[in-house]
Amino acid sequence: MAALLRPDWTRTVLARRVAAGALVLLAAVAALRSNPDGDRADVVVATRDLAPGAALSPDDVHLERRLATTLPDGSAADLATVVGSTLAGPARRGEVLTDVRLLNSRLAEAAVGSNAGPGARIVPLHLADGALVDLVRVGDVVDVLAAPAAETEPGKQPVSKVVATDAVVVLVSAKQKVQAADGDRVVLVALPARVANTVAGSVLGQRVTLTLH
């Protein structure tokens, strides 16, 4: 009843004050909220499920605009830096491709770990036992053993020796459709720079095998 007895101008002033307060509150909320477009960034993602070991084509990847806060470190933002690169492991459709998913020095250093020091290397290995290639998976930690391909002395079997320990598998080449080509499959392992070159040289002409941790 008292409100009805108030002059019209008092009700108008009150309504204006309420409206002004609401606008101030809305402005504060808008200021605190970040711009959705400003929080998004272009990123390279897989167009379809991808198998490791093959060079990425323009049909394999595309750019998507995603929330910047959801993107992992090392995300690729330029198709040109990804197309032609070799994928180190399988990727699902829509997965963001990062630097450590591609064969490069960053992958080697990430696989070996910070204790290896800078300049980690990736070493290709041809295994004597083709069946072992199918059992090895990306991320496996292995020791590398090598033995002469032929008998060093008549009647004596070649003796294997450990040439590297704690190597990390970063890629297992895909199985070929032609069975006769299986001998060309390789296992790529990451090793610290101080031993990688030695291993690469010492396994030449040797029968190579792995033991899994």
Number of C-alpha atoms within 10 A of each C-alpha: 5 5 9 8 7 10 9 10 9 11 13 11 11 11 12 12 12 12 12 12 12 12 12 12 12 12 12 11 11 11 10 9 9 10 10 9 11 9 13 16 15 17 21 23 25 20 18 15 12 18 17 20 20 14 14 19 13 12 10 16 22 19 17 16 14 14 15 15 9 9 16 11 9 13 17 20 20 13 16 11 11 24 16 13 17 19 24 23 20 13 19 14 13 15 15 22 22 19 18 21 21 23 19 17 17 17 21 26 23 14 24 25 16 11 8 15 12 16 14 25 23 29 20 17 21 19 22 17 13 15 10 12 22 12 9 18 15 17 15 15 22 19 16 23 21 24 21 17 14 13 12 11 8 7 7 9 13 15 11 15 12 15 18 18 16 18 25 22 25 28 27 23 19 16 16 12 8 7 8 8 10 16 15 12 18 20 20 22 27 27 27 24 18 14 14 20 14 12 20 14 11 13 19 14 12 18 19 22 21 22 14 12 10
